Amino acid sequence: MSAGDADGLEVQAGVRIPESELRTEALRSGGPGGQNVNKVSSGVLLRFDIVGSTALRPDQKQLLLQRLASRVTKNGELLLKCVEHREHARNLDAARERLARILVEALHRPTPRRATKPTRGSQRRRLKAKRRQGERKAGRQERAGDEA
């Protein structure tokens, strides 16, 4: 997962988002600051249009829209705000890295679980433990002929 370079943002093998599909806006960082807080726009708002992307196959778009539904706008845009650093360039890099990480996680398809049979030894151990537990509980019961 590379943060990208001049020809786009590489998300994973076979998926590279062209730079033309990523739109950025400068933001003023909130919170307390020094002399430049009200003058410098060092934050970044990164927009990625999932629906209009040419880098993604239709099934990938559907998967992203489904898995990232809470983060995507009604128009199918994913918005990322980054105001972590004091420099605009570092915030831009951080936003691009976060976008790549989010897309990789959302596009990941877990390998399906294959059902397996328990081994003969594990079956024996389980049944032996059950028998032992049953004997232990049977030993606690009061018998009809026993008087205390």
VMD Tcl script that builds the backbone (N, CA, C; Angstrom):
set m [mol new atoms 444]
animate dup $m
set s [atomselect $m all]
$s set {name element resname resid chain x y z} {
  {N N MET 1 A 0.846 -1.173 0.000}
  {CA C MET 1 A 0.000 0.000 0.000}
  {C C MET 1 A 0.887 1.230 0.000}
  {N N SER 2 A 0.940 1.869 -1.098}
  {CA C SER 2 A 1.768 3.053 -1.253}
  {C C SER 2 A 0.887 4.283 -1.233}
  {N N ALA 3 A 1.399 5.369 -0.699}
  {CA C ALA 3 A 0.615 6.596 -0.600}
  {C C ALA 3 A 0.403 7.223 -1.965}
  {N N GLY 4 A 1.104 6.744 -2.974}
  {CA C GLY 4 A 0.876 7.242 -4.321}
  {C C GLY 4 A 1.994 8.142 -4.780}
  {N N ASP 5 A 1.895 8.521 -6.039}
  {CA C ASP 5 A 2.870 9.407 -6.631}
  {C C ASP 5 A 2.183 10.216 -7.705}
  {N N ALA 6 A 2.918 10.701 -8.679}
  {CA C ALA 6 A 2.386 11.631 -9.672}
  {C C ALA 6 A 1.277 11.020 -10.532}
  {N N ASP 7 A 1.315 9.720 -10.789}
  {CA C ASP 7 A 0.316 9.128 -11.684}
  {C C ASP 7 A -0.869 8.513 -10.947}
  {N N GLY 8 A -1.047 8.809 -9.686}
  {CA C GLY 8 A -2.224 8.350 -8.980}
  {C C GLY 8 A -1.910 7.736 -7.637}
  {N N LEU 9 A -2.961 7.235 -7.012}
  {CA C LEU 9 A -2.864 6.642 -5.688}
  {C C LEU 9 A -3.047 5.138 -5.826}
  {N N GLU 10 A -1.999 4.383 -5.507}
  {CA C GLU 10 A -2.100 2.927 -5.593}
  {C C GLU 10 A -2.731 2.401 -4.323}
  {N N VAL 11 A -3.868 1.738 -4.492}
  {CA C VAL 11 A -4.614 1.214 -3.350}
  {C C VAL 11 A -4.166 -0.203 -3.058}
  {N N GLN 12 A -4.171 -1.056 -4.079}
  {CA C GLN 12 A -3.699 -2.430 -3.962}
  {C C GLN 12 A -3.357 -2.896 -5.365}
  {N N ALA 13 A -2.864 -4.107 -5.482}
  {CA C ALA 13 A -2.477 -4.619 -6.792}
  {C C ALA 13 A -3.674 -4.575 -7.740}
  {N N GLY 14 A -3.503 -3.906 -8.844}
  {CA C GLY 14 A -4.566 -3.819 -9.844}
  {C C GLY 14 A -5.527 -2.664 -9.642}
  {N N VAL 15 A -5.411 -1.929 -8.550}
  {CA C VAL 15 A -6.295 -0.788 -8.309}
  {C C VAL 15 A -5.450 0.460 -8.075}
  {N N ARG 16 A -5.471 1.352 -9.056}
  {CA C ARG 16 A -4.768 2.632 -8.957}
  {C C ARG 16 A -5.754 3.732 -9.307}
  {N N ILE 17 A -5.958 4.645 -8.368}
  {CA C ILE 17 A -6.899 5.741 -8.579}
  {C C ILE 17 A -6.142 6.895 -9.231}
  {N N PRO 18 A -6.587 7.332 -10.412}
  {CA C PRO 18 A -5.912 8.451 -11.074}
  {C C PRO 18 A -6.023 9.726 -10.243}
  {N N GLU 19 A -5.017 10.556 -10.358}
  {CA C GLU 19 A -4.983 11.816 -9.612}
  {C C GLU 19 A -6.179 12.701 -9.954}
  {N N SER 20 A -6.692 12.576 -11.183}
  {CA C SER 20 A -7.820 13.403 -11.628}
  {C C SER 20 A -9.112 13.068 -10.875}
  {N N GLU 21 A -9.185 11.893 -10.248}
  {CA C GLU 21 A -10.392 11.493 -9.513}
  {C C GLU 21 A -10.353 11.898 -8.044}
  {N N LEU 22 A -9.226 12.436 -7.593}
  {CA C LEU 22 A -9.094 12.896 -6.215}
  {C C LEU 22 A -9.162 14.420 -6.201}
  {N N ARG 23 A -10.114 14.960 -5.463}
  {CA C ARG 23 A -10.239 16.422 -5.362}
  {C C ARG 23 A -9.911 16.825 -3.934}
  {N N THR 24 A -9.172 17.908 -3.805}
  {CA C THR 24 A -8.809 18.384 -2.465}
  {C C THR 24 A -9.234 19.831 -2.292}
  {N N GLU 25 A -9.541 20.156 -1.044}
  {CA C GLU 25 A -9.857 21.526 -0.659}
  {C C GLU 25 A -9.029 21.851 0.568}
  {N N ALA 26 A -8.623 23.103 0.674}
  {CA C ALA 26 A -7.873 23.540 1.845}
  {C C ALA 26 A -8.859 23.928 2.951}
  {N N LEU 27 A -8.524 23.558 4.169}
  {CA C LEU 27 A -9.358 23.870 5.335}
  {C C LEU 27 A -8.530 24.593 6.380}
  {N N ARG 28 A -9.188 25.409 7.166}
  {CA C ARG 28 A -8.518 25.989 8.322}
  {C C ARG 28 A -8.662 25.002 9.467}
  {N N SER 29 A -7.595 24.746 10.136}
  {CA C SER 29 A -7.636 23.829 11.263}
  {C C SER 29 A -8.328 24.510 12.434}
  {N N GLY 30 A -9.131 23.736 13.158}
  {CA C GLY 30 A -9.836 24.300 14.293}
  {C C GLY 30 A -9.020 24.211 15.552}
  {N N GLY 31 A -9.592 24.675 16.646}
  {CA C GLY 31 A -8.943 24.570 17.938}
  {C C GLY 31 A -8.023 25.730 18.229}
  {N N PRO 32 A -7.396 25.722 19.402}
  {CA C PRO 32 A -6.512 26.816 19.780}
  {C C PRO 32 A -5.259 26.818 18.920}
  {N N GLY 33 A -4.735 27.982 18.687}
  {CA C GLY 33 A -3.544 28.065 17.846}
  {C C GLY 33 A -2.741 29.298 18.170}
  {N N GLY 34 A -1.776 29.514 17.366}
  {CA C GLY 34 A -0.898 30.661 17.569}
  {C C GLY 34 A -1.255 31.796 16.635}
  {N N GLN 35 A -0.250 32.437 16.132}
  {CA C GLN 35 A -0.441 33.625 15.313}
  {C C GLN 35 A -1.081 33.314 13.962}
  {N N ASN 36 A -0.857 32.110 13.439}
  {CA C ASN 36 A -1.334 31.815 12.082}
  {C C ASN 36 A -2.664 31.096 12.027}
  {N N VAL 37 A -3.274 30.783 13.162}
  {CA C VAL 37 A -4.434 29.914 13.169}
  {C C VAL 37 A -5.578 30.452 12.311}
  {N N ASN 38 A -5.776 31.743 12.270}
  {CA C ASN 38 A -6.881 32.304 11.506}
  {C C ASN 38 A -6.493 32.710 10.089}
  {N N LYS 39 A -5.236 32.520 9.738}
  {CA C LYS 39 A -4.778 32.952 8.414}
  {C C LYS 39 A -4.363 31.811 7.501}
  {N N VAL 40 A -3.906 30.706 8.073}
  {CA C VAL 40 A -3.322 29.636 7.273}
  {C C VAL 40 A -4.302 28.471 7.152}
  {N N SER 41 A -4.516 28.011 5.936}
  {CA C SER 41 A -5.380 26.858 5.684}
  {C C SER 41 A -4.506 25.632 5.486}
  {N N SER 42 A -4.151 24.984 6.581}
  {CA C SER 42 A -3.238 23.846 6.480}
  {C C SER 42 A -3.978 22.510 6.434}
  {N N GLY 43 A -5.258 22.494 6.795}
  {CA C GLY 43 A -6.026 21.256 6.765}
  {C C GLY 43 A -6.412 20.879 5.345}
  {N N VAL 44 A -6.852 19.636 5.165}
  {CA C VAL 44 A -7.207 19.128 3.833}
  {C C VAL 44 A -8.540 18.388 3.907}
  {N N LEU 45 A -9.380 18.621 2.911}
  {CA C LEU 45 A -10.595 17.826 2.716}
  {C C LEU 45 A -10.403 17.091 1.394}
  {N N LEU 46 A -10.311 15.773 1.466}
  {CA C LEU 46 A -10.081 14.947 0.281}
  {C C LEU 46 A -11.400 14.317 -0.125}
  {N N ARG 47 A -11.756 14.459 -1.405}
  {CA C ARG 47 A -13.006 13.900 -1.937}
  {C C ARG 47 A -12.678 12.840 -2.979}
  {N N PHE 48 A -13.351 11.702 -2.861}
  {CA C PHE 48 A -13.200 10.641 -3.857}
  {C C PHE 48 A -14.591 10.183 -4.266}
  {N N ASP 49 A -14.908 10.329 -5.546}
  {CA C ASP 49 A -16.218 9.947 -6.077}
  {C C ASP 49 A -16.186 8.463 -6.435}
  {N N ILE 50 A -16.773 7.650 -5.572}
  {CA C ILE 50 A -16.772 6.200 -5.781}
  {C C ILE 50 A -17.605 5.842 -7.001}
  {N N VAL 51 A -18.796 6.442 -7.108}
  {CA C VAL 51 A -19.721 6.120 -8.198}
  {C C VAL 51 A -19.128 6.486 -9.558}
  {N N GLY 52 A -18.462 7.631 -9.660}
  {CA C GLY 52 A -17.926 8.092 -10.938}
  {C C GLY 52 A -16.518 7.628 -11.239}
  {N N SER 53 A -15.954 6.787 -10.413}
  {CA C SER 53 A -14.567 6.353 -10.596}
  {C C SER 53 A -14.433 5.406 -11.788}
  {N N THR 54 A -13.374 5.618 -12.556}
  {CA C THR 54 A -13.070 4.730 -13.679}
  {C C THR 54 A -12.068 3.650 -13.271}
  {N N ALA 55 A -11.457 3.811 -12.097}
  {CA C ALA 55 A -10.433 2.867 -11.637}
  {C C ALA 55 A -11.027 1.619 -11.003}
  {N N LEU 56 A -12.312 1.676 -10.662}
  {CA C LEU 56 A -12.933 0.558 -9.960}
  {C C LEU 56 A -13.925 -0.174 -10.852}
  {N N ARG 57 A -13.976 -1.493 -10.703}
  {CA C ARG 57 A -14.975 -2.297 -11.412}
  {C C ARG 57 A -16.334 -2.086 -10.744}
  {N N PRO 58 A -17.422 -2.360 -11.447}
  {CA C PRO 58 A -18.754 -2.187 -10.846}
  {C C PRO 58 A -18.948 -2.981 -9.554}
  {N N ASP 59 A -18.409 -4.210 -9.489}
  {CA C ASP 59 A -18.563 -4.987 -8.258}
  {C C ASP 59 A -17.790 -4.366 -7.101}
  {N N GLN 60 A -16.629 -3.762 -7.392}
  {CA C GLN 60 A -15.848 -3.093 -6.351}
  {C C GLN 60 A -16.576 -1.837 -5.862}
  {N N LYS 61 A -17.174 -1.092 -6.794}
  {CA C LYS 61 A -17.933 0.101 -6.411}
  {C C LYS 61 A -19.080 -0.281 -5.481}
  {N N GLN 62 A -19.794 -1.343 -5.848}
  {CA C GLN 62 A -20.929 -1.801 -5.045}
  {C C GLN 62 A -20.467 -2.210 -3.648}
  {N N LEU 63 A -19.350 -2.918 -3.585}
  {CA C LEU 63 A -18.808 -3.359 -2.311}
  {C C LEU 63 A -18.428 -2.158 -1.441}
  {N N LEU 64 A -17.761 -1.163 -2.043}
  {CA C LEU 64 A -17.370 0.032 -1.296}
  {C C LEU 64 A -18.589 0.796 -0.797}
  {N N LEU 65 A -19.578 0.974 -1.668}
  {CA C LEU 65 A -20.781 1.710 -1.269}
  {C C LEU 65 A -21.516 0.985 -0.142}
  {N N GLN 66 A -21.477 -0.333 -0.174}
  {CA C GLN 66 A -22.142 -1.123 0.858}
  {C C GLN 66 A -21.383 -1.054 2.184}
  {N N ARG 67 A -20.077 -1.275 2.135}
  {CA C ARG 67 A -19.291 -1.335 3.364}
  {C C ARG 67 A -18.998 0.032 3.969}
  {N N LEU 68 A -18.956 1.067 3.138}
  {CA C LEU 68 A -18.658 2.412 3.636}
  {C C LEU 68 A -19.901 3.294 3.641}
  {N N ALA 69 A -21.076 2.682 3.729}
  {CA C ALA 69 A -22.341 3.424 3.617}
  {C C ALA 69 A -22.436 4.576 4.608}
  {N N SER 70 A -21.920 4.398 5.816}
  {CA C SER 70 A -22.028 5.454 6.820}
  {C C SER 70 A -21.080 6.616 6.554}
  {N N ARG 71 A -20.100 6.427 5.688}
  {CA C ARG 71 A -19.102 7.471 5.423}
  {C C ARG 71 A -19.282 8.131 4.069}
  {N N VAL 72 A -20.189 7.603 3.254}
  {CA C VAL 72 A -20.352 8.081 1.882}
  {C C VAL 72 A -21.561 9.017 1.808}
  {N N THR 73 A -21.433 10.087 1.005}
  {CA C THR 73 A -22.547 11.017 0.836}
  {C C THR 73 A -23.612 10.406 -0.063}
  {N N LYS 74 A -24.752 11.087 -0.189}
  {CA C LYS 74 A -25.829 10.604 -1.051}
  {C C LYS 74 A -25.391 10.515 -2.510}
  {N N ASN 75 A -24.422 11.344 -2.901}
  {CA C ASN 75 A -23.913 11.354 -4.282}
  {C C ASN 75 A -22.847 10.301 -4.522}
  {N N GLY 76 A -22.508 9.528 -3.501}
  {CA C GLY 76 A -21.510 8.474 -3.657}
  {C C GLY 76 A -20.084 8.957 -3.494}
  {N N GLU 77 A -19.892 10.067 -2.773}
  {CA C GLU 77 A -18.547 10.595 -2.538}
  {C C GLU 77 A -18.073 10.231 -1.139}
  {N N LEU 78 A -16.813 9.852 -1.059}
  {CA C LEU 78 A -16.182 9.581 0.233}
  {C C LEU 78 A -15.383 10.826 0.606}
  {N N LEU 79 A -15.654 11.395 1.777}
  {CA C LEU 79 A -14.972 12.609 2.227}
  {C C LEU 79 A -14.047 12.275 3.382}
  {N N LEU 80 A -12.816 12.766 3.311}
  {CA C LEU 80 A -11.851 12.584 4.388}
  {C C LEU 80 A -11.291 13.940 4.777}
  {N N LYS 81 A -11.386 14.255 6.054}
  {CA C LYS 81 A -10.867 15.511 6.577}
  {C C LYS 81 A -9.611 15.208 7.363}
  {N N CYS 82 A -8.557 15.935 7.106}
  {CA C CYS 82 A -7.300 15.703 7.814}
  {C C CYS 82 A -6.726 17.032 8.284}
  {N N VAL 83 A -6.630 17.192 9.594}
  {CA C VAL 83 A -6.059 18.409 10.184}
  {C C VAL 83 A -5.048 18.027 11.275}
  {N N GLU 84 A -4.374 16.894 11.081}
  {CA C GLU 84 A -3.463 16.366 12.095}
  {C C GLU 84 A -2.158 17.156 12.201}
  {N N HIS 85 A -1.671 17.649 11.076}
  {CA C HIS 85 A -0.346 18.270 11.038}
  {C C HIS 85 A -0.451 19.774 10.813}
  {N N ARG 86 A 0.664 20.466 11.008}
  {CA C ARG 86 A 0.679 21.921 10.828}
  {C C ARG 86 A 0.928 22.317 9.385}
  {N N GLU 87 A 1.454 21.381 8.580}
  {CA C GLU 87 A 1.739 21.703 7.173}
  {C C GLU 87 A 0.676 21.083 6.267}
  {N N HIS 88 A 0.297 21.836 5.251}
  {CA C HIS 88 A -0.707 21.386 4.286}
  {C C HIS 88 A -0.259 20.108 3.576}
  {N N ALA 89 A 0.995 20.061 3.165}
  {CA C ALA 89 A 1.511 18.909 2.412}
  {C C ALA 89 A 1.455 17.632 3.252}
  {N N ARG 90 A 1.787 17.725 4.533}
  {CA C ARG 90 A 1.740 16.536 5.401}
  {C C ARG 90 A 0.299 16.078 5.612}
  {N N ASN 91 A -0.623 17.034 5.735}
  {CA C ASN 91 A -2.035 16.675 5.868}
  {C C ASN 91 A -2.548 16.010 4.599}
  {N N LEU 92 A -2.101 16.485 3.447}
  {CA C LEU 92 A -2.505 15.887 2.172}
  {C C LEU 92 A -1.995 14.452 2.076}
  {N N ASP 93 A -0.741 14.241 2.434}
  {CA C ASP 93 A -0.175 12.883 2.414}
  {C C ASP 93 A -0.916 11.965 3.385}
  {N N ALA 94 A -1.215 12.478 4.571}
  {CA C ALA 94 A -1.919 11.674 5.574}
  {C C ALA 94 A -3.321 11.306 5.088}
  {N N ALA 95 A -4.000 12.248 4.435}
  {CA C ALA 95 A -5.349 11.981 3.917}
  {C C ALA 95 A -5.298 10.926 2.812}
  {N N ARG 96 A -4.296 11.015 1.932}
  {CA C ARG 96 A -4.159 10.039 0.852}
  {C C ARG 96 A -3.860 8.645 1.417}
  {N N GLU 97 A -2.994 8.568 2.412}
  {CA C GLU 97 A -2.681 7.281 3.033}
  {C C GLU 97 A -3.911 6.688 3.706}
  {N N ARG 98 A -4.688 7.549 4.385}
  {CA C ARG 98 A -5.894 7.070 5.058}
  {C C ARG 98 A -6.919 6.573 4.048}
  {N N LEU 99 A -7.047 7.293 2.916}
  {CA C LEU 99 A -7.969 6.856 1.859}
  {C C LEU 99 A -7.557 5.479 1.343}
  {N N ALA 100 A -6.270 5.305 1.074}
  {CA C ALA 100 A -5.783 4.009 0.576}
  {C C ALA 100 A -6.063 2.907 1.594}
  {N N ARG 101 A -5.826 3.185 2.883}
  {CA C ARG 101 A -6.045 2.185 3.931}
  {C C ARG 101 A -7.530 1.824 4.049}
  {N N ILE 102 A -8.402 2.827 3.983}
  {CA C ILE 102 A -9.845 2.600 4.070}
  {C C ILE 102 A -10.315 1.759 2.893}
  {N N LEU 103 A -9.829 2.079 1.691}
  {CA C LEU 103 A -10.244 1.341 0.502}
  {C C LEU 103 A -9.742 -0.099 0.535}
  {N N VAL 104 A -8.519 -0.303 0.996}
  {CA C VAL 104 A -7.969 -1.663 1.086}
  {C C VAL 104 A -8.809 -2.502 2.051}
  {N N GLU 105 A -9.137 -1.925 3.213}
  {CA C GLU 105 A -9.931 -2.668 4.199}
  {C C GLU 105 A -11.330 -2.976 3.679}
  {N N ALA 106 A -11.921 -2.011 2.959}
  {CA C ALA 106 A -13.288 -2.210 2.460}
  {C C ALA 106 A -13.320 -3.189 1.286}
  {N N LEU 107 A -12.265 -3.234 0.491}
  {CA C LEU 107 A -12.227 -4.131 -0.666}
  {C C LEU 107 A -11.778 -5.543 -0.295}
  {N N HIS 108 A -11.251 -5.715 0.921}
  {CA C HIS 108 A -10.740 -7.030 1.337}
  {C C HIS 108 A -11.892 -8.024 1.479}
  {N N ARG 109 A -11.744 -9.153 0.822}
  {CA C ARG 109 A -12.734 -10.227 0.951}
  {C C ARG 109 A -12.094 -11.361 1.731}
  {N N PRO 110 A -12.613 -11.653 2.912}
  {CA C PRO 110 A -12.004 -12.721 3.708}
  {C C PRO 110 A -12.190 -14.072 3.031}
  {N N THR 111 A -11.203 -14.933 3.202}
  {CA C THR 111 A -11.304 -16.264 2.604}
  {C C THR 111 A -12.391 -17.041 3.334}
  {N N PRO 112 A -13.256 -17.722 2.601}
  {CA C PRO 112 A -14.344 -18.445 3.251}
  {C C PRO 112 A -13.808 -19.587 4.114}
  {N N ARG 113 A -14.467 -19.824 5.231}
  {CA C ARG 113 A -14.053 -20.867 6.151}
  {C C ARG 113 A -14.466 -22.213 5.578}
  {N N ARG 114 A -13.531 -23.157 5.632}
  {CA C ARG 114 A -13.828 -24.510 5.187}
  {C C ARG 114 A -14.138 -25.363 6.407}
  {N N ALA 115 A -15.300 -25.989 6.413}
  {CA C ALA 115 A -15.679 -26.824 7.550}
  {C C ALA 115 A -14.796 -28.073 7.573}
  {N N THR 116 A -14.338 -28.446 8.760}
  {CA C THR 116 A -13.504 -29.647 8.903}
  {C C THR 116 A -14.104 -30.533 9.983}
  {N N LYS 117 A -13.818 -31.820 9.883}
  {CA C LYS 117 A -14.301 -32.758 10.888}
  {C C LYS 117 A -13.336 -32.758 12.063}
  {N N PRO 118 A -13.867 -32.933 13.283}
  {CA C PRO 118 A -12.951 -33.060 14.421}
  {C C PRO 118 A -12.174 -34.382 14.307}
  {N N THR 119 A -10.942 -34.384 14.772}
  {CA C THR 119 A -10.130 -35.607 14.699}
  {C C THR 119 A -10.675 -36.638 15.670}
  {N N ARG 120 A -10.330 -37.896 15.442}
  {CA C ARG 120 A -10.793 -38.977 16.303}
  {C C ARG 120 A -10.276 -38.772 17.729}
  {N N GLY 121 A -9.034 -38.324 17.844}
  {CA C GLY 121 A -8.450 -38.085 19.167}
  {C C GLY 121 A -9.181 -36.983 19.921}
  {N N SER 122 A -9.553 -35.897 19.220}
  {CA C SER 122 A -10.252 -34.805 19.900}
  {C C SER 122 A -11.652 -35.238 20.320}
  {N N GLN 123 A -12.272 -36.105 19.514}
  {CA C GLN 123 A -13.592 -36.625 19.889}
  {C C GLN 123 A -13.484 -37.473 21.165}
  {N N ARG 124 A -12.461 -38.336 21.212}
  {CA C ARG 124 A -12.258 -39.184 22.393}
  {C C ARG 124 A -12.011 -38.341 23.644}
  {N N ARG 125 A -11.134 -37.316 23.503}
  {CA C ARG 125 A -10.828 -36.447 24.644}
  {C C ARG 125 A -12.077 -35.728 25.135}
  {N N ARG 126 A -12.912 -35.266 24.221}
  {CA C ARG 126 A -14.138 -34.564 24.592}
  {C C ARG 126 A -15.077 -35.495 25.353}
  {N N LEU 127 A -15.264 -36.697 24.829}
  {CA C LEU 127 A -16.169 -37.648 25.480}
  {C C LEU 127 A -15.629 -38.099 26.849}
  {N N LYS 128 A -14.304 -38.248 26.935}
  {CA C LYS 128 A -13.690 -38.641 28.205}
  {C C LYS 128 A -13.891 -37.538 29.245}
  {N N ALA 129 A -13.735 -36.297 28.846}
  {CA C ALA 129 A -13.929 -35.171 29.762}
  {C C ALA 129 A -15.384 -35.084 30.201}
  {N N LYS 130 A -16.307 -35.358 29.275}
  {CA C LYS 130 A -17.733 -35.339 29.626}
  {C C LYS 130 A -18.042 -36.441 30.652}
  {N N ARG 131 A -17.464 -37.626 30.435}
  {CA C ARG 131 A -17.676 -38.737 31.357}
  {C C ARG 131 A -17.148 -38.395 32.749}
  {N N ARG 132 A -15.945 -37.809 32.779}
  {CA C ARG 132 A -15.336 -37.425 34.052}
  {C C ARG 132 A -16.205 -36.407 34.783}
  {N N GLN 133 A -16.705 -35.410 34.040}
  {CA C GLN 133 A -17.561 -34.384 34.647}
  {C C GLN 133 A -18.856 -35.001 35.170}
  {N N GLY 134 A -19.444 -35.956 34.409}
  {CA C GLY 134 A -20.659 -36.642 34.847}
  {C C GLY 134 A -20.429 -37.436 36.119}
  {N N GLU 135 A -19.271 -38.126 36.205}
  {CA C GLU 135 A -18.941 -38.889 37.400}
  {C C GLU 135 A -18.758 -37.961 38.599}
  {N N ARG 136 A -18.137 -36.833 38.378}
  {CA C ARG 136 A -17.908 -35.864 39.454}
  {C C ARG 136 A -19.250 -35.370 39.993}
  {N N LYS 137 A -20.175 -35.057 39.093}
  {CA C LYS 137 A -21.497 -34.575 39.520}
  {C C LYS 137 A -22.295 -35.695 40.189}
  {N N ALA 138 A -22.159 -36.923 39.661}
  {CA C ALA 138 A -22.882 -38.055 40.254}
  {C C ALA 138 A -22.387 -38.305 41.670}
  {N N GLY 139 A -21.116 -38.072 41.925}
  {CA C GLY 139 A -20.549 -38.258 43.258}
  {C C GLY 139 A -21.078 -37.247 44.260}
  {N N ARG 140 A -21.613 -36.142 43.811}
  {CA C ARG 140 A -22.150 -35.123 44.719}
  {C C ARG 140 A -23.584 -35.415 45.142}
  {N N GLN 141 A -24.285 -36.268 44.402}
  {CA C GLN 141 A -25.705 -36.519 44.689}
  {C C GLN 141 A -25.876 -37.343 45.952}
  {N N GLU 142 A -26.980 -37.088 46.620}
  {CA C GLU 142 A -27.305 -37.844 47.833}
  {C C GLU 142 A -28.007 -39.111 47.429}
  {N N ARG 143 A -27.549 -40.239 47.918}
  {CA C ARG 143 A -28.157 -41.502 47.522}
  {C C ARG 143 A -29.278 -41.852 48.492}
  {N N ALA 144 A -30.176 -42.724 48.071}
  {CA C ALA 144 A -31.344 -43.073 48.867}
  {C C ALA 144 A -30.957 -43.764 50.177}
  {N N GLY 145 A -29.923 -44.623 50.168}
  {CA C GLY 145 A -29.518 -45.345 51.355}
  {C C GLY 145 A -28.608 -44.538 52.271}
  {N N ASP 146 A -28.097 -43.424 51.801}
  {CA C ASP 146 A -27.170 -42.604 52.593}
  {C C ASP 146 A -27.940 -41.726 53.557}
  {N N GLU 147 A -27.454 -41.698 54.798}
  {CA C GLU 147 A -28.066 -40.796 55.771}
  {C C GLU 147 A -26.955 -40.008 56.433}
  {N N ALA 148 A -27.243 -38.743 56.605}
  {CA C ALA 148 A -26.219 -37.876 57.163}
  {C C ALA 148 A -26.289 -37.690 58.627}
}
mol reanalyze $m
mol bondsrecalc $m
mol representation Tube
mol addrep $m
